[in-house]
Structures are given as structure tokens and as C-alpha cells.
Amino acid sequence: MEKQKLPHSQAALILGIISIVTACCCYGIPGLILGFLGMNEAKKAKAIYNENPDQYTGLNNAETGRVTSMIGIVIGGLAALWIIYLLATGKYGEMMEQYMNMIEEMQNQ
């Protein structure tokens, strides 16, 4: 009997990788959401695998997806907390003003 690909394992891996990227680039919130979705997909895949391990292949994708999702959740949480801190202290506006001045200076050179 030929082994089947483990359902949900590839989705867990893809969501985990994308959660890291979006946690770094999109203020953390998408990374948190995708990280939790990836963890859920990895949990589903592992449950299916545990029911009949001889029938499926691809548990490594589910495990890697779980790990990358955890990393995305941590990075996303830290990024979201940083943005909340900047907004709460009023430093976000100052930071954006400095950033815009820097861009303006670069364009004038």
C-alpha cells in the first residue's frame, strides 16, 4: 500500500513560513493570526497521523510548520507590543517624522 501525503501538513508549513514574514513586515498582527492558524493545521495533521501512522507520510512538514508558526507568533507578539508601546507613549509620530525627514534628505542628494 502506497503512503498518502498527510493532510494539513503542507498548509501548516506554508502558514508558519508566511507568519514569520508577515510578523516582521506588517506590524505583527498578521503574523500572530497566521501563526495560530498554522499551529491549528499542525495539530490537525498530527492527530490524523497518530490515528494511522503507517498510512501517511509528511509528518516532518507538520512539525516544521508548528515550529515556524511558534516563531511567527513570538515575533508577531513582540512587534505588536512594540507598536502598542510606541502609540501609547506618542513616540510613533516622532519616529515617522524622523523617517520622512530621512527620506526627504535622501531624495534631495
N, CA, C and O atoms as a DFTB+ gen file, in Angstrom:
436 C
 N C O
     1  1       0.842      -1.186       0.000
     2  2       0.000       0.000       0.000
     3  2       0.890       1.253       0.000
     4  3       1.811       1.377       0.807
     5  1       0.598       2.156      -0.904
     6  2       1.365       3.392      -1.027
     7  2       0.910       4.401       0.014
     8  3      -0.286       4.567       0.256
     9  1       1.874       5.069       0.626
    10  2       1.539       6.066       1.646
    11  2       1.011       7.335       0.993
    12  3       1.448       7.726      -0.089
    13  1       0.057       7.971       1.677
    14  2      -0.539       9.225       1.209
    15  2       0.151      10.399       1.893
    16  3       0.752      10.262       2.959
    17  1       0.044      11.571       1.238
    18  2       0.525      12.785       1.886
    19  2      -0.381      13.101       3.061
    20  3      -1.601      12.960       2.978
    21  1       0.220      13.525       4.140
    22  2      -0.530      13.849       5.353
    23  2      -1.334      15.127       5.148
    24  3      -0.754      16.179       4.881
    25  1      -2.661      15.057       5.267
    26  2      -3.477      16.272       5.128
    27  2      -3.094      17.313       6.188
    28  3      -2.730      16.967       7.312
    29  1      -3.180      18.550       5.820
    30  2      -2.926      19.701       6.689
    31  2      -1.452      19.965       6.960
    32  3      -1.121      21.035       7.471
    33  1      -0.547      19.034       6.639
    34  2       0.863      19.244       6.973
    35  2       1.494      20.332       6.101
    36  3       2.252      21.164       6.599
    37  1       1.186      20.326       4.816
    38  2       1.749      21.346       3.929
    39  2       1.170      22.728       4.247
    40  3       1.879      23.733       4.190
    41  1      -0.109      22.771       4.578
    42  2      -0.734      24.045       4.950
    43  2      -0.098      24.604       6.218
    44  3       0.116      25.811       6.329
    45  1       0.203      23.729       7.172
    46  2       0.855      24.166       8.408
    47  2       2.216      24.776       8.111
    48  3       2.577      25.806       8.679
    49  1       2.971      24.141       7.220
    50  2       4.294      24.638       6.863
    51  2       4.209      25.997       6.164
    52  3       4.951      26.919       6.503
    53  1       3.327      26.118       5.213
    54  2       3.179      27.373       4.465
    55  2       2.715      28.497       5.384
    56  3       3.253      29.603       5.331
    57  1       1.723      28.223       6.222
    58  2       1.237      29.247       7.143
    59  2       2.326      29.669       8.133
    60  3       2.433      30.846       8.478
    61  1       3.123      28.718       8.581
    62  2       4.200      29.043       9.507
    63  2       5.236      29.961       8.884
    64  3       5.676      30.926       9.508
    65  1       5.622      29.659       7.658
    66  2       6.614      30.492       6.971
    67  2       6.053      31.886       6.720
    68  3       6.734      32.884       6.960
    69  1       4.827      31.959       6.244
    70  2       4.224      33.264       5.964
    71  2       4.007      34.054       7.254
    72  3       4.073      35.284       7.248
    73  1       3.748      33.350       8.364
    74  2       3.566      34.068       9.634
    75  2       4.846      34.778      10.053
    76  3       4.785      35.877      10.604
    77  1       6.001      34.172       9.802
    78  2       7.267      34.826      10.142
    79  2       7.459      36.071       9.285
    80  3       7.825      37.132       9.792
    81  1       7.212      35.937       7.990
    82  2       7.406      37.060       7.074
    83  2       6.467      38.212       7.424
    84  3       6.901      39.362       7.495
    85  1       5.189      37.917       7.643
    86  2       4.223      38.983       7.927
    87  2       4.401      39.553       9.334
    88  3       4.065      40.713       9.573
    89  1       4.918      38.764      10.255
    90  2       5.184      39.291      11.600
    91  2       6.272      40.347      11.539
    92  3       6.244      41.323      12.289
    93  1       7.226      40.151      10.651
    94  2       8.337      41.104      10.530
    95  2       7.950      42.338       9.721
    96  3       8.486      43.420       9.961
    97  1       7.044      42.198       8.784
    98  2       6.782      43.273       7.820
    99  2       5.457      44.013       8.031
   100  3       5.274      45.096       7.475
   101  1       4.556      43.474       8.796
   102  2       3.194      44.031       8.836
   103  2       2.720      44.323      10.257
   104  3       1.571      44.035      10.595
   105  1       3.577      44.884      11.080
   106  2       3.220      45.285      12.450
   107  2       2.828      44.131      13.367
   108  3       2.280      44.377      14.442
   109  1       3.083      42.899      12.990
   110  2       2.907      41.762      13.880
   111  2       1.562      41.083      13.875
   112  3       1.498      39.875      14.102
   113  1       0.488      41.796      13.628
   114  2      -0.857      41.212      13.754
   115  2      -1.092      40.083      12.752
   116  3      -1.558      39.018      13.158
   117  1      -0.792      40.262      11.459
   118  2      -0.983      39.135      10.536
   119  2      -0.123      37.930      10.903
   120  3      -0.545      36.787      10.724
   121  1       1.070      38.178      11.410
   122  2       1.931      37.087      11.840
   123  2       1.322      36.294      12.987
   124  3       1.420      35.068      13.025
   125  1       0.697      36.997      13.915
   126  2       0.013      36.313      15.023
   127  2      -1.124      35.444      14.506
   128  3      -1.251      34.281      14.888
   129  1      -1.948      36.013      13.639
   130  2      -3.111      35.290      13.117
   131  2      -2.669      34.061      12.327
   132  3      -3.166      32.959      12.556
   133  1      -1.735      34.253      11.398
   134  2      -1.278      33.136      10.580
   135  2      -0.527      32.104      11.414
   136  3      -0.585      30.910      11.121
   137  1       0.167      32.548      12.437
   138  2       0.858      31.619      13.328
   139  2      -0.121      30.709      14.058
   140  3       0.100      29.502      14.160
   141  1      -1.194      31.289      14.559
   142  2      -2.199      30.469      15.247
   143  2      -2.910      29.526      14.272
   144  3      -3.225      28.389      14.623
   145  1      -3.158      29.996      13.064
   146  2      -3.757      29.117      12.046
   147  2      -2.810      27.970      11.696
   148  3      -3.243      26.829      11.538
   149  1      -1.522      28.274      11.575
   150  2      -0.531      27.238      11.298
   151  2      -0.431      26.221      12.418
   152  3      -0.306      25.023      12.164
   153  1      -0.484      26.690      13.649
   154  2      -0.466      25.763      14.796
   155  2      -1.679      24.835      14.770
   156  3      -1.571      23.645      15.065
   157  1      -2.835      25.398      14.412
   158  2      -4.053      24.599      14.333
   159  2      -3.934      23.536      13.236
   160  3      -4.322      22.386      13.440
   161  1      -3.399      23.920      12.079
   162  2      -3.235      22.957      10.985
   163  2      -2.242      21.855      11.380
   164  3      -2.461      20.687      11.061
   165  1      -1.173      22.210      12.060
   166  2      -0.196      21.219      12.507
   167  2      -0.819      20.255      13.513
   168  3      -0.529      19.058      13.494
   169  1      -1.665      20.771      14.379
   170  2      -2.349      19.931      15.367
   171  2      -3.281      18.938      14.669
   172  3      -3.333      17.764      15.035
   173  1      -4.016      19.419      13.662
   174  2      -4.895      18.531      12.890
   175  2      -4.091      17.439      12.196
   176  3      -4.468      16.267      12.223
   177  1      -2.974      17.832      11.572
   178  2      -2.143      16.872      10.852
   179  2      -1.591      15.811      11.793
   180  3      -1.582      14.626      11.460
   181  1      -1.137      16.230      12.955
   182  2      -0.577      15.271      13.911
   183  2      -1.649      14.308      14.424
   184  3      -1.376      13.126      14.632
   185  1      -2.863      14.814      14.625
   186  2      -3.956      13.944      15.084
   187  2      -4.288      12.893      14.019
   188  3      -4.511      11.726      14.340
   189  1      -4.318      13.313      12.763
   190  2      -4.592      12.364      11.674
   191  2      -3.472      11.333      11.586
   192  3      -3.728      10.140      11.426
   193  1      -2.237      11.797      11.692
   194  2      -1.087      10.888      11.623
   195  2      -1.118       9.876      12.765
   196  3      -0.846       8.695      12.549
   197  1      -1.445      10.321      13.970
   198  2      -1.455       9.431      15.132
   199  2      -2.530       8.354      15.038
   200  3      -2.390       7.292      15.645
   201  1      -3.602       8.611      14.284
   202  2      -4.647       7.600      14.106
   203  2      -4.136       6.410      13.299
   204  3      -4.460       5.262      13.605
   205  1      -3.332       6.687      12.260
   206  2      -2.826       5.619      11.406
   207  2      -1.474       6.021      10.817
   208  3      -1.414       6.447       9.663
   209  1      -0.395       5.898      11.579
   210  2       0.908       6.377      11.131
   211  2       1.461       5.652       9.899
   212  3       2.256       6.226       9.155
   213  1       1.053       4.411       9.676
   214  2       1.559       3.645       8.539
   215  2       0.964       4.097       7.212
   216  3       1.480       3.742       6.153
   217  1      -0.102       4.865       7.255
   218  2      -0.811       5.263       6.045
   219  2      -0.304       6.589       5.468
   220  3      -0.517       6.862       4.287
   221  1       0.364       7.416       6.280
   222  2       0.705       8.777       5.851
   223  2       2.210       9.043       5.888
   224  3       2.959       8.434       6.652
   225  1       2.613       9.969       5.037
   226  2       3.969      10.495       5.031
   227  2       3.880      12.021       5.075
   228  3       2.914      12.602       4.581
   229  1       4.871      12.659       5.658
   230  2       4.863      14.119       5.704
   231  2       4.696      14.708       7.087
   232  3       4.340      15.878       7.225
   233  1       4.948      13.915       8.112
   234  2       4.843      14.448       9.476
   235  2       5.886      15.537       9.708
   236  3       5.660      16.455      10.496
   237  1       7.023      15.440       9.028
   238  2       8.065      16.465       9.184
   239  2       7.568      17.842       8.774
   240  3       7.924      18.836       9.406
   241  1       6.750      17.919       7.726
   242  2       6.189      19.205       7.318
   243  2       5.313      19.782       8.421
   244  3       5.356      20.983       8.688
   245  1       4.524      18.935       9.060
   246  2       3.649      19.396      10.144
   247  2       4.466      19.892      11.323
   248  3       4.141      20.919      11.919
   249  1       5.532      19.162      11.666
   250  2       6.378      19.570      12.792
   251  2       7.111      20.871      12.482
   252  3       7.209      21.752      13.337
   253  1       7.625      20.989      11.263
   254  2       8.303      22.218      10.866
   255  2       7.319      23.378      10.830
   256  3       7.658      24.494      11.223
   257  1       6.105      23.119      10.362
   258  2       5.063      24.139      10.363
   259  2       4.712      24.598      11.762
   260  3       4.449      25.779      11.986
   261  1       4.707      23.670      12.702
   262  2       4.423      24.015      14.098
   263  2       5.515      24.929      14.652
   264  3       5.224      25.923      15.318
   265  1       6.761      24.588      14.374
   266  2       7.887      25.381      14.880
   267  2       7.899      26.772      14.242
   268  3       8.056      27.772      14.942
   269  1       7.734      26.839      12.916
   270  2       7.743      28.147      12.259
   271  2       6.545      28.985      12.696
   272  3       6.645      30.209      12.782
   273  1       5.423      28.343      12.969
   274  2       4.263      29.079      13.482
   275  2       4.540      29.655      14.859
   276  3       4.144      30.782      15.157
   277  1       5.222      28.879      15.702
   278  2       5.584      29.390      17.026
   279  2       6.507      30.594      16.910
   280  3       6.348      31.581      17.629
   281  1       7.469      30.508      16.003
   282  2       8.391      31.628      15.799
   283  2       7.616      32.851      15.309
   284  3       7.855      33.966      15.773
   285  1       6.691      32.645      14.375
   286  2       5.875      33.744      13.867
   287  2       5.020      34.373      14.956
   288  3       4.841      35.591      14.986
   289  1       4.494      33.546      15.849
   290  2       3.680      34.057      16.956
   291  2       4.532      34.913      17.900
   292  3       4.103      35.985      18.327
   293  1       5.725      34.442      18.219
   294  2       6.602      35.191      19.125
   295  2       7.019      36.519      18.495
   296  3       6.929      37.570      19.129
   297  1       7.476      36.466      17.245
   298  2       7.898      37.702      16.570
   299  2       6.713      38.651      16.403
   300  3       6.838      39.855      16.626
   301  1       5.559      38.098      16.008
   302  2       4.362      38.927      15.843
   303  2       3.919      39.567      17.141
   304  3       3.527      40.734      17.165
   305  1       3.982      38.802      18.226
   306  2       3.609      39.349      19.531
   307  2       4.541      40.469      19.966
   308  3       4.096      41.501      20.470
   309  1       5.839      40.259      19.768
   310  2       6.799      41.298      20.131
   311  2       6.617      42.551      19.273
   312  3       6.685      43.671      19.780
   313  1       6.387      42.357      17.981
   314  2       6.182      43.506      17.085
   315  2       4.916      44.267      17.464
   316  3       4.909      45.498      17.485
   317  1       3.847      43.532      17.762
   318  2       2.589      44.182      18.144
   319  2       2.750      44.949      19.458
   320  3       2.248      46.065      19.595
   321  1       3.446      44.351      20.417
   322  2       3.685      45.049      21.684
   323  2       4.529      46.306      21.476
   324  3       4.294      47.326      22.123
   325  1       5.514      46.235      20.573
   326  2       6.348      47.404      20.284
   327  2       5.516      48.525      19.678
   328  3       5.669      49.685      20.061
   329  1       4.643      48.196      18.742
   330  2       3.790      49.208      18.116
   331  2       2.835      49.807      19.152
   332  3       2.620      51.019      19.166
   333  1       2.267      48.974      20.008
   334  2       1.372      49.472      21.064
   335  2       2.135      50.415      21.986
   336  3       1.613      51.461      22.371
   337  1       3.370      50.053      22.344
   338  2       4.197      50.915      23.190
   339  2       4.442      52.265      22.506
   340  3       4.283      53.317      23.125
   341  1       4.825      52.228      21.233
   342  2       5.095      53.472      20.511
   343  2       3.852      54.349      20.428
   344  3       3.937      55.567      20.589
   345  1       2.703      53.737      20.178
   346  2       1.461      54.507      20.097
   347  2       1.064      55.075      21.466
   348  3       0.610      56.215      21.564
   349  1       1.237      54.275      22.510
   350  2       0.836      54.701      23.853
   351  2       1.712      55.833      24.386
   352  3       1.234      56.689      25.131
   353  1       2.972      55.841      24.016
   354  2       3.878      56.882      24.509
   355  2       3.974      58.074      23.573
   356  3       4.622      59.067      23.902
   357  1       3.347      57.992      22.430
   358  2       3.376      59.087      21.471
   359  2       4.659      59.152      20.655
   360  3       4.893      60.130      19.946
   361  1       5.474      58.140      20.747
   362  2       6.751      58.134      20.032
   363  2       6.600      57.690      18.581
   364  3       7.520      57.861      17.781
   365  1       5.458      57.128      18.242
   366  2       5.244      56.654      16.874
   367  2       5.271      57.828      15.888
   368  3       5.874      57.732      14.819
   369  1       4.623      58.921      16.249
   370  2       4.599      60.100      15.391
   371  2       5.984      60.681      15.197
   372  3       6.360      61.058      14.087
   373  1       6.750      60.753      16.290
   374  2       8.121      61.257      16.199
   375  2       8.971      60.376      15.294
   376  3       9.745      60.872      14.475
   377  1       8.820      59.073      15.449
   378  2       9.598      58.143      14.657
   379  2       9.253      58.267      13.173
   380  3      10.141      58.242      12.321
   381  1       7.971      58.400      12.870
   382  2       7.555      58.546      11.475
   383  2       8.041      59.871      10.893
   384  3       8.401      59.933       9.718
   385  1       8.054      60.922      11.696
   386  2       8.543      62.220      11.236
   387  2      10.038      62.143      10.911
   388  3      10.486      62.675       9.896
   389  1      10.797      61.483      11.771
   390  2      12.229      61.314      11.505
   391  2      12.451      60.490      10.244
   392  3      13.342      60.786       9.449
   393  1      11.655      59.480      10.069
   394  2      11.755      58.620       8.888
   395  2      11.459      59.414       7.615
   396  3      12.167      59.276       6.618
   397  1      10.432      60.230       7.647
   398  2      10.078      61.038       6.477
   399  2      11.164      62.074       6.182
   400  3      11.470      62.324       5.016
   401  1      11.744      62.674       7.208
   402  2      12.849      63.621       7.020
   403  2      14.055      62.931       6.380
   404  3      14.710      63.497       5.505
   405  1      14.336      61.725       6.815
   406  2      15.443      60.974       6.262
   407  2      15.213      60.671       4.777
   408  3      16.135      60.788       3.970
   409  1      14.012      60.289       4.426
   410  2      13.685      60.014       3.033
   411  2      13.803      61.290       2.191
   412  3      14.328      61.273       1.077
   413  1      13.310      62.374       2.740
   414  2      13.384      63.666       2.039
   415  2      14.834      64.082       1.789
   416  3      15.176      64.563       0.709
   417  1      15.677      63.891       2.801
   418  2      17.102      64.209       2.641
   419  2      17.749      63.343       1.575
   420  3      18.563      63.827       0.788
   421  1      17.396      62.078       1.544
   422  2      17.960      61.166       0.544
   423  2      17.530      61.564      -0.871
   424  3      18.308      61.429      -1.815
   425  1      16.313      62.047      -1.016
   426  2      15.822      62.448      -2.327
   427  2      16.493      63.737      -2.805
   428  3      16.664      63.938      -4.007
   429  1      16.871      64.610      -1.867
   430  2      17.483      65.899      -2.222
   431  2      18.971      65.771      -2.563
   432  3      19.560      66.718      -3.083
   433  1      19.570      64.654      -2.290
   434  2      21.004      64.489      -2.555
   435  2      21.298      64.251      -4.001
   436  3      22.459      64.093      -4.377
